[in-house]
Amino acid sequence: MSKLWIANVAALLIAGALLGRWLARWWRGVVMARRRRQGARGEEDAIPVLRGAGYRILEDQHPLQCTVLVDGEPRPYGIRADFLVARDGKRYVAEVKTGKRAPDPTHERTRRQLLEYALCYPVDGVLLVDMEAREIHTVAWEGTSQATP
């Protein structure tokens, strides 16, 4: 084997690795763009579902500045709920989920997001809008005092 052959093989391996890395990044971008479109479509479709259940939309994409204390030191960060809604004199934060796993309130990311909303937003309860089933679920944690819509 000549040194030129080894150099060519090494160059091909490096080029293949770089191409693979670029393709993986490109594919992640495609998947994320599709998820964003699906999420935006789900949020738009959720409005008549919420209204049909008697909820009034107060605000969409409601941002909230939160603070977590780390060793007693405040560290601010922001969150953004899909909707703030009201019904029967009570206010709720509503999170819209699409897809196979995300609408499941026991799905790790969904559960943690809803728990954060329950802790941070000054509302009477948390709603999960499952756009696959077109259902609205009240989510609460055992041992807490959250209103039921």
PyMOL commands that set and color helices and strands:
alter all, ss='L'
color gray80, all
select helices_A, chain A and resi 3-52+108-120
alter helices_A, ss='H'
color red, helices_A
select strands_A, chain A and resi 56-70+73-87+90-97+125-130+135-139
alter strands_A, ss='S'
color yellow, strands_A
deselect
rebuild
show_as cartoon
